[in-house]
Amino acid sequence: MMLSCKEVTQLVSQGLDRRLGLGERLAVRVHFAICSGCYNFRRQVELLRRAVQRLGQEPDGP
Amino acid sequence: MEDFSALVERQRPYLLRYASLHLRDRHAAEDAVQETLLAALAGKSGFAGRANLRTWLTGILKHKIVDAIRRLSREAPLAGEEDSADLEGLFDKRGHWSEMPAAWPGADSSLEQKQFLIALEQCLARLPARTAQAFMMREHLGLETAEICKELGVTPTHCWVLLYRARMALRRCLETNWSAK
């Protein structure tokens, strides 16, 4: 199953919200091997998650 | 020795900023903070022995925020955020990137950079309200999708679409507005 970049980004996003099926995970991994754009996309949404967790956390503020 | 209510009151501006980030509705944010401060005063004994007042208050506020989102969703069911204009142009007809995402230089250290977090807040403020609420519930409050769907009164599929659009919009916004390059 060959996925387009658009489909891969949808699966990458859903992968942060639900457990992907084996076929989905495989298809995404195959796609990453040939597409640096989607691979970079995944790194960026993961970074986004870590960054958003930090928002508003200033425990020792005034 | 400062009065407990004065100490709590001094956290109001911070809490208001925090609530606004999630709710995107000034009145709802003020109400959530007010409820939090009242609950804190009533439950003062719950704070006894805890290290940080702000952390304790924020914990109460998180619950008030989810309550507020539930109320807002009942009052105004999701509408008007259905169009996908924000995603148009990202992919061509065959589903390939119009512009391939490039690696963000210094991405690993960007979390330590105040600039990055400021840009992120600005980008969040540009999201449609319901999209931002869904995203913050998922990524900041750490709720499961099923619970977010319930609070927003939407289907799981719709929930995933909201979260997807938030991520797509945020990464594009950050790419444009954050320059650690």
gemmi code that builds the backbone of each chain (N, CA, C; Angstrom):
import gemmi

chains = {
    "A": [
        ("MET", (0.850, -1.199, 0.000), (0.000, 0.000, 0.000), (0.888, 1.253, 0.000)),
        ("MET", (0.774, 2.025, -1.064), (1.549, 3.263, -1.117), (0.669, 4.437, -0.679)),
        ("LEU", (1.150, 5.168, 0.284), (0.375, 6.292, 0.795), (0.930, 7.607, 0.251)),
        ("SER", (0.045, 8.577, 0.096), (0.509, 9.911, -0.277), (0.981, 10.633, 0.988)),
        ("CYS", (1.669, 11.746, 0.800), (2.152, 12.522, 1.948), (0.976, 12.993, 2.805)),
        ("LYS", (-0.083, 13.368, 2.141), (-1.242, 13.846, 2.884), (-1.782, 12.750, 3.809)),
        ("GLU", (-1.882, 11.530, 3.268), (-2.368, 10.415, 4.084), (-1.398, 10.089, 5.217)),
        ("VAL", (-0.112, 10.186, 4.906), (0.887, 9.885, 5.939), (0.806, 10.899, 7.075)),
        ("THR", (0.636, 12.175, 6.740), (0.562, 13.175, 7.818), (-0.668, 12.932, 8.685)),
        ("GLN", (-1.753, 12.466, 8.061), (-2.955, 12.175, 8.856), (-2.696, 11.021, 9.824)),
        ("LEU", (-1.991, 10.011, 9.325), (-1.684, 8.864, 10.197), (-0.681, 9.248, 11.288)),
        ("VAL", (0.290, 10.071, 10.927), (1.267, 10.508, 11.931), (0.554, 11.264, 13.047)),
        ("SER", (-0.361, 12.125, 12.662), (-1.110, 12.890, 13.657), (-1.963, 11.950, 14.516)),
        ("GLN", (-2.680, 11.041, 13.869), (-3.516, 10.103, 14.635), (-2.676, 9.193, 15.525)),
        ("GLY", (-1.457, 8.924, 15.087), (-0.561, 8.092, 15.881), (-0.237, 8.710, 17.239)),
        ("LEU", (-0.452, 10.024, 17.345), (-0.252, 10.694, 18.631), (-1.508, 10.598, 19.495)),
        ("ASP", (-2.599, 10.150, 18.908), (-3.876, 10.139, 19.624), (-4.488, 8.755, 19.783)),
        ("ARG", (-4.047, 7.808, 18.998), (-4.538, 6.430, 19.123), (-3.412, 5.495, 18.693)),
        ("ARG", (-3.581, 4.211, 19.005), (-2.568, 3.254, 18.583), (-2.858, 2.847, 17.145)),
        ("LEU", (-1.885, 3.070, 16.272), (-2.077, 2.704, 14.868), (-2.004, 1.187, 14.725)),
        ("GLY", (-2.681, 0.680, 13.678), (-2.598, -0.744, 13.389), (-1.248, -1.093, 12.792)),
        ("LEU", (-0.948, -2.367, 12.772), (0.347, -2.809, 12.262), (0.561, -2.367, 10.808)),
        ("GLY", (-0.468, -2.534, 9.987), (-0.379, -2.150, 8.581), (-0.123, -0.662, 8.419)),
        ("GLU", (-0.787, 0.112, 9.248), (-0.617, 1.569, 9.198), (0.810, 1.953, 9.591)),
        ("ARG", (1.297, 1.328, 10.649), (2.649, 1.661, 11.114), (3.680, 1.302, 10.046)),
        ("LEU", (3.466, 0.154, 9.435), (4.397, -0.295, 8.395), (4.397, 0.646, 7.194)),
        ("ALA", (3.191, 1.006, 6.758), (3.069, 1.877, 5.587), (3.738, 3.222, 5.843)),
        ("VAL", (3.580, 3.720, 7.068), (4.199, 5.004, 7.413), (5.721, 4.870, 7.405)),
        ("ARG", (6.202, 3.745, 7.951), (7.652, 3.574, 8.028), (8.275, 3.450, 6.626)),
        ("VAL", (7.578, 2.724, 5.762), (8.054, 2.594, 4.376), (8.117, 3.976, 3.714)),
        ("HIS", (7.094, 4.778, 3.987), (7.042, 6.112, 3.384), (8.190, 7.003, 3.885)),
        ("PHE", (8.478, 6.924, 5.177), (9.565, 7.735, 5.748), (10.888, 7.467, 5.037)),
        ("ALA", (11.068, 6.213, 4.628), (12.342, 5.839, 4.010), (12.579, 6.596, 2.701)),
        ("ILE", (11.475, 6.997, 2.078), (11.654, 7.686, 0.794), (11.249, 9.152, 0.843)),
        ("CYS", (10.793, 9.630, 1.995), (10.273, 11.001, 2.031), (10.750, 11.735, 3.282)),
        ("SER", (11.738, 12.611, 3.111), (12.274, 13.335, 4.267), (11.278, 14.387, 4.766)),
        ("GLY", (10.418, 14.864, 3.865), (9.432, 15.867, 4.279), (8.503, 15.335, 5.354)),
        ("CYS", (8.006, 14.121, 5.143), (7.090, 13.530, 6.123), (7.830, 13.143, 7.407)),
        ("TYR", (9.083, 12.706, 7.227), (9.889, 12.375, 8.403), (10.110, 13.628, 9.244)),
        ("ASN", (10.435, 14.746, 8.596), (10.606, 16.008, 9.323), (9.297, 16.449, 9.976)),
        ("PHE", (8.212, 16.213, 9.255), (6.897, 16.559, 9.804), (6.661, 15.843, 11.139)),
        ("ARG", (6.991, 14.551, 11.163), (6.767, 13.810, 12.403), (7.608, 14.385, 13.540)),
        ("ARG", (8.871, 14.697, 13.250), (9.711, 15.265, 14.306), (9.135, 16.581, 14.816)),
        ("GLN", (8.565, 17.345, 13.900), (8.032, 18.652, 14.295), (6.773, 18.529, 15.153)),
        ("VAL", (5.873, 17.603, 14.811), (4.672, 17.482, 15.656), (5.010, 16.868, 17.021)),
        ("GLU", (6.054, 16.052, 17.052), (6.489, 15.532, 18.356), (7.098, 16.640, 19.212)),
        ("LEU", (7.860, 17.509, 18.559), (8.428, 18.660, 19.265), (7.308, 19.562, 19.782)),
        ("LEU", (6.310, 19.738, 18.927), (5.148, 20.548, 19.286), (4.511, 20.028, 20.579)),
        ("ARG", (4.385, 18.706, 20.657), (3.789, 18.104, 21.854), (4.626, 18.431, 23.101)),
        ("ARG", (5.924, 18.249, 22.992), (6.771, 18.525, 24.165), (6.722, 19.998, 24.546)),
        ("ALA", (6.675, 20.857, 23.534), (6.669, 22.299, 23.803), (5.364, 22.726, 24.466)),
        ("VAL", (4.246, 22.205, 23.969), (2.946, 22.607, 24.514), (2.798, 22.156, 25.962)),
        ("GLN", (3.427, 21.032, 26.293), (3.374, 20.573, 27.678), (4.030, 21.589, 28.618)),
        ("ARG", (4.962, 22.346, 28.074), (5.685, 23.301, 28.927), (5.015, 24.653, 29.055)),
        ("LEU", (4.046, 24.918, 28.201), (3.425, 26.232, 28.220), (2.809, 26.539, 29.574)),
        ("GLY", (3.010, 27.766, 30.022), (2.372, 28.204, 31.255), (2.969, 27.621, 32.500)),
        ("GLN", (4.071, 26.925, 32.366), (4.684, 26.341, 33.562), (5.805, 27.228, 34.088)),
        ("GLU", (5.408, 28.108, 34.981), (6.396, 28.963, 35.636), (6.123, 28.844, 37.123)),
        ("PRO", (6.462, 27.683, 37.695), (6.031, 27.373, 39.054), (6.546, 28.352, 40.122)),
        ("ASP", (7.595, 29.085, 39.800), (8.124, 29.958, 40.833), (7.943, 31.430, 40.511)),
        ("GLY", (6.938, 31.694, 39.687), (6.690, 33.078, 39.291), (6.326, 33.943, 40.477)),
        ("PRO", (6.097, 35.216, 40.221), (5.840, 36.168, 41.305), (4.579, 35.866, 42.095)),
    ],
    "B": [
        ("MET", (3.109, 37.688, 58.549), (2.521, 36.529, 57.859), (1.357, 36.996, 56.996)),
        ("GLU", (1.503, 36.769, 55.698), (0.478, 37.267, 54.795), (-0.769, 36.384, 54.844)),
        ("ASP", (-1.882, 37.028, 54.711), (-3.161, 36.341, 54.688), (-3.218, 35.368, 53.508)),
        ("PHE", (-3.812, 34.179, 53.723), (-3.881, 33.176, 52.651), (-4.646, 33.697, 51.441)),
        ("SER", (-5.733, 34.429, 51.697), (-6.540, 34.921, 50.579), (-5.768, 35.941, 49.746)),
        ("ALA", (-4.885, 36.685, 50.395), (-4.068, 37.648, 49.649), (-3.046, 36.925, 48.783)),
        ("LEU", (-2.487, 35.866, 49.332), (-1.519, 35.057, 48.568), (-2.178, 34.450, 47.334)),
        ("VAL", (-3.380, 33.945, 47.550), (-4.118, 33.320, 46.448), (-4.475, 34.370, 45.395)),
        ("GLU", (-4.939, 35.502, 45.880), (-5.354, 36.577, 44.968), (-4.202, 37.032, 44.077)),
        ("ARG", (-3.008, 36.976, 44.636), (-1.848, 37.433, 43.866), (-1.563, 36.539, 42.648)),
        ("GLN", (-2.129, 35.340, 42.649), (-1.930, 34.425, 41.513), (-2.943, 34.660, 40.402)),
        ("ARG", (-3.896, 35.557, 40.648), (-4.970, 35.730, 39.671), (-4.473, 36.065, 38.261)),
        ("PRO", (-3.549, 37.026, 38.082), (-3.121, 37.355, 36.708), (-2.512, 36.155, 35.981)),
        ("TYR", (-1.702, 35.400, 36.710), (-1.101, 34.211, 36.089), (-2.177, 33.209, 35.679)),
        ("LEU", (-3.113, 32.961, 36.587), (-4.159, 31.974, 36.308), (-5.031, 32.412, 35.134)),
        ("LEU", (-5.263, 33.706, 35.044), (-6.093, 34.239, 33.971), (-5.411, 34.027, 32.615)),
        ("ARG", (-4.126, 34.244, 32.606), (-3.365, 34.037, 31.384), (-3.408, 32.557, 30.982)),
        ("TYR", (-3.262, 31.713, 31.976), (-3.271, 30.267, 31.733), (-4.637, 29.821, 31.200)),
        ("ALA", (-5.692, 30.298, 31.816), (-7.045, 29.913, 31.397), (-7.355, 30.438, 29.995)),
        ("SER", (-6.883, 31.641, 29.694), (-7.153, 32.229, 28.383), (-6.495, 31.426, 27.272)),
        ("LEU", (-5.324, 30.906, 27.578), (-4.593, 30.087, 26.619), (-5.433, 28.879, 26.181)),
        ("HIS", (-6.204, 28.328, 27.125), (-7.004, 27.154, 26.825), (-8.385, 27.493, 26.276)),
        ("LEU", (-8.985, 28.535, 26.837), (-10.410, 28.755, 26.576), (-10.669, 29.728, 25.431)),
        ("ARG", (-9.775, 30.699, 25.262), (-9.925, 31.660, 24.170), (-11.218, 32.452, 24.294)),
        ("ASP", (-11.723, 32.574, 25.491), (-12.955, 33.322, 25.724), (-12.748, 34.026, 27.061)),
        ("ARG", (-12.659, 35.334, 26.988), (-12.283, 36.139, 28.141), (-13.198, 35.885, 29.352)),
        ("HIS", (-14.522, 35.903, 29.069), (-15.464, 35.743, 30.176), (-15.365, 34.352, 30.791)),
        ("ALA", (-15.286, 33.360, 29.918), (-15.183, 31.987, 30.423), (-13.897, 31.826, 31.232)),
        ("ALA", (-12.823, 32.469, 30.790), (-11.554, 32.380, 31.513), (-11.666, 33.044, 32.879)),
        ("GLU", (-12.292, 34.217, 32.921), (-12.449, 34.920, 34.202), (-13.308, 34.096, 35.171)),
        ("ASP", (-14.360, 33.501, 34.635), (-15.226, 32.671, 35.483), (-14.470, 31.469, 36.045)),
        ("ALA", (-13.700, 30.823, 35.169), (-12.962, 29.629, 35.611), (-11.969, 29.997, 36.713)),
        ("VAL", (-11.318, 31.153, 36.574), (-10.347, 31.585, 37.582), (-11.058, 31.938, 38.880)),
        ("GLN", (-12.181, 32.625, 38.754), (-12.948, 32.990, 39.944), (-13.375, 31.735, 40.720)),
        ("GLU", (-13.881, 30.746, 39.984), (-14.288, 29.495, 40.617), (-13.100, 28.811, 41.294)),
        ("THR", (-11.957, 28.909, 40.642), (-10.741, 28.298, 41.193), (-10.341, 28.957, 42.507)),
        ("LEU", (-10.370, 30.292, 42.507), (-9.952, 31.012, 43.714), (-10.924, 30.727, 44.860)),
        ("LEU", (-12.213, 30.668, 44.553), (-13.197, 30.366, 45.600), (-12.987, 28.959, 46.142)),
        ("ALA", (-12.772, 28.018, 45.197), (-12.551, 26.633, 45.626), (-11.290, 26.533, 46.482)),
        ("ALA", (-10.275, 27.324, 46.118), (-9.014, 27.295, 46.867), (-9.223, 27.793, 48.293)),
        ("LEU", (-9.988, 28.876, 48.424), (-10.220, 29.431, 49.756), (-11.050, 28.460, 50.603)),
        ("ALA", (-12.039, 27.841, 49.947), (-12.883, 26.894, 50.671), (-12.099, 25.647, 51.057)),
        ("GLY", (-11.157, 25.281, 50.200), (-10.417, 24.039, 50.441), (-9.001, 24.281, 50.899)),
        ("LYS", (-8.813, 25.368, 51.609), (-7.486, 25.776, 52.060), (-6.695, 24.641, 52.710)),
        ("SER", (-7.415, 23.813, 53.460), (-6.708, 22.744, 54.180), (-6.052, 21.762, 53.212)),
        ("GLY", (-6.612, 21.684, 51.976), (-6.038, 20.793, 50.969), (-4.658, 21.223, 50.544)),
        ("PHE", (-4.356, 22.489, 50.778), (-3.042, 22.996, 50.382), (-1.984, 22.749, 51.445)),
        ("ALA", (-2.425, 22.575, 52.646), (-1.486, 22.476, 53.769), (-0.357, 21.497, 53.476)),
        ("GLY", (0.835, 21.958, 53.610), (1.975, 21.070, 53.454), (2.473, 20.953, 52.029)),
        ("ARG", (1.730, 21.474, 51.066), (2.209, 21.388, 49.691), (3.195, 22.503, 49.413)),
        ("ALA", (4.098, 22.238, 48.496), (5.214, 23.155, 48.312), (4.830, 24.424, 47.554)),
        ("ASN", (4.054, 24.259, 46.503), (3.890, 25.392, 45.618), (2.433, 25.770, 45.401)),
        ("LEU", (2.115, 26.994, 45.794), (0.731, 27.468, 45.706), (0.261, 27.537, 44.250)),
        ("ARG", (1.135, 28.053, 43.384), (0.747, 28.216, 41.988), (0.429, 26.860, 41.337)),
        ("THR", (1.261, 25.881, 41.626), (1.049, 24.545, 41.057), (-0.273, 23.959, 41.555)),
        ("TRP", (-0.528, 24.167, 42.838), (-1.778, 23.665, 43.426), (-2.986, 24.330, 42.779)),
        ("LEU", (-2.927, 25.661, 42.641), (-4.039, 26.392, 42.030), (-4.228, 25.990, 40.573)),
        ("THR", (-3.130, 25.800, 39.857), (-3.225, 25.414, 38.449), (-3.917, 24.058, 38.326)),
        ("GLY", (-3.635, 23.174, 39.270), (-4.286, 21.859, 39.268), (-5.801, 21.974, 39.390)),
        ("ILE", (-6.250, 22.882, 40.250), (-7.700, 23.101, 40.391), (-8.248, 23.721, 39.102)),
        ("LEU", (-7.504, 24.681, 38.582), (-7.953, 25.408, 37.391), (-8.135, 24.476, 36.192)),
        ("LYS", (-7.269, 23.476, 36.070), (-7.374, 22.552, 34.930), (-8.759, 21.905, 34.879)),
        ("HIS", (-9.267, 21.521, 36.046), (-10.606, 20.923, 36.081), (-11.675, 21.941, 35.683)),
        ("LYS", (-11.492, 23.178, 36.163), (-12.473, 24.229, 35.844), (-12.453, 24.527, 34.344)),
        ("ILE", (-11.278, 24.418, 33.733), (-11.155, 24.678, 32.298), (-11.939, 23.633, 31.501)),
        ("VAL", (-11.785, 22.369, 31.882), (-12.513, 21.313, 31.161), (-14.019, 21.493, 31.357)),
        ("ASP", (-14.436, 21.859, 32.589), (-15.858, 22.143, 32.822), (-16.341, 23.254, 31.896)),
        ("ALA", (-15.521, 24.294, 31.766), (-15.907, 25.450, 30.951), (-16.014, 25.068, 29.472)),
        ("ILE", (-15.083, 24.242, 29.000), (-15.131, 23.811, 27.598), (-16.404, 23.002, 27.348)),
        ("ARG", (-16.757, 22.152, 28.317), (-17.990, 21.375, 28.178), (-19.193, 22.308, 28.065)),
        ("ARG", (-19.230, 23.328, 28.922), (-20.349, 24.281, 28.873), (-20.381, 25.041, 27.553)),
        ("LEU", (-19.211, 25.530, 27.141), (-19.142, 26.285, 25.884), (-19.612, 25.428, 24.714)),
        ("SER", (-19.259, 24.151, 24.720), (-19.620, 23.268, 23.622), (-21.120, 23.015, 23.580)),
        ("ARG", (-21.748, 22.989, 24.770), (-23.197, 22.790, 24.804), (-23.904, 24.037, 24.299)),
        ("GLU", (-23.383, 25.204, 24.706), (-24.025, 26.460, 24.312), (-23.910, 26.696, 22.816)),
        ("ALA", (-22.741, 26.371, 22.272), (-22.498, 26.628, 20.853), (-21.858, 25.407, 20.215)),
        ("PRO", (-22.702, 24.471, 19.756), (-22.148, 23.272, 19.118), (-21.229, 23.644, 17.953)),
        ("LEU", (-20.277, 22.792, 17.747), (-19.244, 23.063, 16.755), (-19.826, 23.418, 15.394)),
        ("ALA", (-19.436, 24.567, 14.922), (-19.875, 24.990, 13.587), (-18.908, 26.045, 13.103)),
        ("GLY", (-18.860, 26.214, 11.829), (-18.051, 27.292, 11.296), (-16.574, 26.985, 11.251)),
        ("GLU", (-16.181, 25.873, 11.885), (-14.774, 25.498, 11.785), (-14.652, 24.286, 10.883)),
        ("GLU", (-15.688, 24.068, 10.107), (-15.739, 22.877, 9.281), (-14.933, 23.036, 8.001)),
        ("ASP", (-14.833, 24.266, 7.544), (-14.160, 24.427, 6.261), (-12.671, 24.159, 6.432)),
        ("SER", (-12.072, 23.655, 5.397), (-10.678, 23.250, 5.522), (-9.778, 24.203, 4.753)),
        ("ALA", (-10.199, 25.467, 4.683), (-9.409, 26.452, 3.935), (-7.988, 26.529, 4.483)),
        ("ASP", (-7.861, 26.284, 5.794), (-6.539, 26.415, 6.404), (-5.573, 25.338, 5.911)),
        ("LEU", (-6.121, 24.259, 5.362), (-5.239, 23.180, 4.899), (-4.989, 23.253, 3.400)),
        ("GLU", (-5.756, 24.079, 2.741), (-5.624, 24.141, 1.299), (-4.257, 24.655, 0.889)),
        ("GLY", (-3.751, 24.090, -0.168), (-2.465, 24.561, -0.656), (-1.288, 23.847, -0.018)),
        ("LEU", (-1.560, 23.077, 1.040), (-0.449, 22.363, 1.673), (0.009, 21.194, 0.810)),
        ("PHE", (-0.984, 20.569, 0.136), (-0.683, 19.412, -0.710), (-1.216, 19.660, -2.115)),
        ("ASP", (-0.576, 19.021, -3.089), (-1.109, 19.134, -4.447), (-2.223, 18.096, -4.641)),
        ("LYS", (-2.727, 18.028, -5.857), (-3.889, 17.151, -6.114), (-3.596, 15.680, -5.824)),
        ("ARG", (-2.333, 15.301, -5.972), (-1.987, 13.893, -5.750), (-1.592, 13.627, -4.301)),
        ("GLY", (-1.693, 14.669, -3.470), (-1.406, 14.469, -2.053), (0.060, 14.600, -1.695)),
        ("HIS", (0.850, 15.186, -2.600), (2.255, 15.444, -2.272), (2.384, 16.846, -1.679)),
        ("TRP", (3.373, 17.021, -0.825), (3.624, 18.338, -0.230), (3.827, 19.377, -1.330)),
        ("SER", (3.195, 20.523, -1.193), (3.511, 21.636, -2.091), (4.893, 22.155, -1.726)),
        ("GLU", (5.136, 22.188, -0.430), (6.449, 22.607, 0.052), (6.870, 21.629, 1.145)),
        ("MET", (7.899, 20.852, 0.870), (8.326, 19.816, 1.824), (8.816, 20.429, 3.128)),
        ("PRO", (8.364, 19.917, 4.263), (8.903, 20.400, 5.531), (10.400, 20.107, 5.613)),
        ("ALA", (11.163, 21.120, 5.954), (12.601, 20.925, 6.154), (12.849, 20.727, 7.640)),
        ("ALA", (13.940, 20.079, 7.971), (14.272, 19.901, 9.388), (14.446, 21.270, 10.029)),
        ("TRP", (13.927, 21.408, 11.250), (14.103, 22.672, 11.966), (15.464, 22.660, 12.635)),
        ("PRO", (16.322, 23.573, 12.235), (17.634, 23.577, 12.868), (17.513, 23.928, 14.354)),
        ("GLY", (18.299, 23.270, 15.136), (18.291, 23.557, 16.574), (16.997, 23.169, 17.253)),
        ("ALA", (16.258, 22.240, 16.618), (14.945, 21.879, 17.168), (15.059, 21.320, 18.574)),
        ("ASP", (16.127, 20.577, 18.828), (16.227, 19.927, 20.129), (16.447, 20.913, 21.265)),
        ("SER", (17.083, 22.034, 20.941), (17.315, 23.016, 21.998), (16.210, 24.070, 22.023)),
        ("SER", (15.286, 23.988, 21.061), (14.286, 25.049, 20.951), (13.366, 25.110, 22.168)),
        ("LEU", (13.242, 23.976, 22.861), (12.379, 23.981, 24.038), (12.924, 24.884, 25.124)),
        ("GLU", (14.230, 25.066, 25.087), (14.850, 25.910, 26.110), (14.759, 27.384, 25.730)),
        ("GLN", (14.349, 27.642, 24.505), (14.347, 29.019, 24.030), (13.010, 29.690, 24.266)),
        ("LYS", (13.084, 30.815, 24.959), (11.877, 31.558, 25.244), (11.193, 31.998, 23.944)),
        ("GLN", (12.012, 32.336, 22.957), (11.475, 32.790, 21.668), (10.535, 31.762, 21.047)),
        ("PHE", (10.933, 30.505, 21.157), (10.125, 29.443, 20.558), (8.756, 29.357, 21.232)),
        ("LEU", (8.757, 29.421, 22.557), (7.498, 29.316, 23.290), (6.604, 30.532, 23.043)),
        ("ILE", (7.244, 31.687, 22.883), (6.454, 32.898, 22.580), (5.793, 32.756, 21.211)),
        ("ALA", (6.581, 32.306, 20.220), (6.028, 32.104, 18.878), (4.899, 31.075, 18.914)),
        ("LEU", (5.098, 30.035, 19.715), (4.081, 28.990, 19.825), (2.769, 29.553, 20.378)),
        ("GLU", (2.864, 30.390, 21.402), (1.653, 30.988, 21.969), (0.944, 31.870, 20.953)),
        ("GLN", (1.745, 32.610, 20.183), (1.139, 33.475, 19.165), (0.437, 32.641, 18.099)),
        ("CYS", (1.057, 31.537, 17.723), (0.458, 30.670, 16.706), (-0.814, 30.008, 17.240)),
        ("LEU", (-0.794, 29.619, 18.504), (-1.984, 29.022, 19.132), (-3.154, 29.998, 19.110)),
        ("ALA", (-2.844, 31.265, 19.332), (-3.893, 32.283, 19.392), (-4.584, 32.459, 18.039)),
        ("ARG", (-3.929, 32.016, 16.980), (-4.531, 32.161, 15.644), (-5.437, 31.001, 15.269)),
        ("LEU", (-5.401, 29.937, 16.032), (-6.260, 28.790, 15.709), (-7.706, 29.145, 16.013)),
        ("PRO", (-8.653, 28.546, 15.258), (-10.061, 28.691, 15.640), (-10.254, 28.166, 17.065)),
        ("ALA", (-11.180, 28.765, 17.812), (-11.303, 28.485, 19.243), (-11.463, 26.992, 19.553)),
        ("ARG", (-12.379, 26.314, 18.860), (-12.653, 24.933, 19.193), (-11.470, 24.030, 18.850)),
        ("THR", (-10.823, 24.376, 17.757), (-9.625, 23.622, 17.365), (-8.544, 23.756, 18.438)),
        ("ALA", (-8.369, 24.966, 18.930), (-7.365, 25.213, 19.967), (-7.736, 24.500, 21.269)),
        ("GLN", (-9.026, 24.506, 21.597), (-9.461, 23.831, 22.832), (-9.164, 22.341, 22.757)),
        ("ALA", (-9.497, 21.742, 21.609), (-9.244, 20.311, 21.439), (-7.750, 20.026, 21.557)),
        ("PHE", (-6.955, 20.837, 20.889), (-5.512, 20.624, 20.882), (-4.916, 20.763, 22.280)),
        ("MET", (-5.326, 21.794, 23.016), (-4.776, 22.004, 24.357), (-5.230, 20.916, 25.328)),
        ("MET", (-6.462, 20.450, 25.159), (-6.919, 19.356, 26.036), (-6.075, 18.100, 25.802)),
        ("ARG", (-5.750, 17.884, 24.531), (-4.970, 16.687, 24.208), (-3.511, 16.848, 24.622)),
        ("GLU", (-2.885, 17.918, 24.178), (-1.439, 18.031, 24.306), (-0.976, 18.644, 25.616)),
        ("HIS", (-1.770, 19.511, 26.190), (-1.326, 20.113, 27.453), (-1.952, 19.427, 28.662)),
        ("LEU", (-3.262, 19.206, 28.604), (-3.919, 18.567, 29.747), (-3.774, 17.055, 29.695)),
        ("GLY", (-3.437, 16.535, 28.502), (-3.170, 15.103, 28.378), (-4.409, 14.221, 28.426)),
        ("LEU", (-5.563, 14.769, 28.053), (-6.778, 13.945, 28.026), (-6.738, 12.985, 26.842)),
        ("GLU", (-7.426, 11.846, 26.997), (-7.536, 10.905, 25.878), (-8.567, 11.435, 24.880)),
        ("THR", (-8.399, 11.006, 23.618), (-9.297, 11.499, 22.573), (-10.761, 11.254, 22.918)),
        ("ALA", (-11.053, 10.076, 23.474), (-12.446, 9.740, 23.786), (-13.057, 10.787, 24.716)),
        ("GLU", (-12.270, 11.231, 25.673), (-12.802, 12.206, 26.625), (-12.978, 13.579, 25.968)),
        ("ILE", (-12.035, 13.929, 25.109), (-12.119, 15.213, 24.405), (-13.379, 15.250, 23.530)),
        ("CYS", (-13.636, 14.141, 22.839), (-14.834, 14.052, 21.986), (-16.081, 14.280, 22.822)),
        ("LYS", (-16.088, 13.671, 24.000), (-17.247, 13.778, 24.867), (-17.463, 15.232, 25.296)),
        ("GLU", (-16.379, 15.877, 25.721), (-16.508, 17.266, 26.178), (-16.949, 18.185, 25.055)),
        ("LEU", (-16.442, 17.918, 23.837), (-16.759, 18.794, 22.708), (-18.040, 18.374, 22.001)),
        ("GLY", (-18.527, 17.176, 22.340), (-19.738, 16.689, 21.694), (-19.547, 16.372, 20.229)),
        ("VAL", (-18.396, 15.787, 19.877), (-18.144, 15.416, 18.483), (-17.719, 13.948, 18.398)),
        ("THR", (-17.703, 13.411, 17.184), (-17.308, 12.009, 16.981), (-15.784, 11.878, 17.065)),
        ("PRO", (-15.280, 10.675, 17.315), (-13.825, 10.483, 17.353), (-13.147, 10.928, 16.055)),
        ("THR", (-13.772, 10.605, 14.936), (-13.177, 11.002, 13.664), (-13.028, 12.516, 13.580)),
        ("HIS", (-14.071, 13.201, 14.008), (-14.032, 14.659, 13.981), (-12.941, 15.193, 14.908)),
        ("CYS", (-12.801, 14.524, 16.024), (-11.772, 14.886, 16.985), (-10.373, 14.795, 16.357)),
        ("TRP", (-10.124, 13.677, 15.662), (-8.831, 13.505, 15.014), (-8.600, 14.578, 13.958)),
        ("VAL", (-9.682, 14.934, 13.264), (-9.553, 15.966, 12.238), (-9.184, 17.311, 12.882)),
        ("LEU", (-9.829, 17.617, 14.003), (-9.512, 18.876, 14.697), (-8.046, 18.902, 15.132)),
        ("LEU", (-7.605, 17.788, 15.699), (-6.224, 17.722, 16.191), (-5.235, 17.795, 15.020)),
        ("TYR", (-5.591, 17.133, 13.933), (-4.747, 17.161, 12.737), (-4.605, 18.585, 12.213)),
        ("ARG", (-5.734, 19.262, 12.129), (-5.688, 20.625, 11.594), (-4.921, 21.558, 12.511)),
        ("ALA", (-5.051, 21.345, 13.813), (-4.281, 22.167, 14.754), (-2.785, 21.966, 14.521)),
        ("ARG", (-2.373, 20.709, 14.377), (-0.943, 20.425, 14.209), (-0.428, 20.979, 12.883)),
        ("MET", (-1.216, 20.801, 11.825), (-0.794, 21.305, 10.517), (-0.638, 22.827, 10.547)),
        ("ALA", (-1.623, 23.479, 11.147), (-1.607, 24.939, 11.186), (-0.462, 25.443, 12.061)),
        ("LEU", (-0.241, 24.781, 13.191), (0.799, 25.238, 14.114), (2.192, 25.064, 13.518)),
        ("ARG", (2.424, 23.923, 12.856), (3.775, 23.730, 12.342), (4.052, 24.704, 11.195)),
        ("ARG", (3.015, 24.983, 10.412), (3.225, 25.950, 9.337), (3.457, 27.350, 9.909)),
        ("CYS", (2.682, 27.696, 10.926), (2.819, 29.006, 11.556), (4.200, 29.166, 12.192)),
        ("LEU", (4.650, 28.111, 12.869), (5.962, 28.180, 13.521), (7.084, 28.288, 12.494)),
        ("GLU", (6.916, 27.565, 11.394), (7.939, 27.603, 10.364), (8.126, 29.030, 9.854)),
        ("THR", (7.009, 29.762, 9.772), (7.062, 31.128, 9.271), (7.516, 32.119, 10.340)),
        ("ASN", (7.056, 31.882, 11.588), (7.230, 32.929, 12.599), (8.334, 32.698, 13.618)),
        ("TRP", (8.940, 31.563, 13.550), (9.998, 31.307, 14.514), (11.302, 31.146, 13.753)),
        ("SER", (12.234, 31.999, 14.021), (13.483, 31.902, 13.282), (14.653, 31.763, 14.233)),
        ("ALA", (15.009, 30.514, 14.440), (16.223, 30.244, 15.212), (17.344, 30.000, 14.223)),
        ("LYS", (16.982, 30.205, 12.950), (17.919, 29.821, 11.897), (19.075, 30.803, 11.809)),
    ],
}
model = gemmi.Model(1)
for chain_id, residues in chains.items():
    chain = gemmi.Chain(chain_id)
    for i, (resn, *xyz) in enumerate(residues, 1):
        res = gemmi.Residue()
        res.name, res.seqid = resn, gemmi.SeqId(i, " ")
        for name, pos in zip(("N", "CA", "C"), xyz):
            atom = gemmi.Atom()
            atom.name, atom.element = name, gemmi.Element(name[0])
            atom.pos, atom.b_iso = gemmi.Position(*pos), 0.0
            res.add_atom(atom)
        chain.add_residue(res)
    model.add_chain(chain)
structure = gemmi.Structure()
structure.add_model(model)
structure.setup_entities()
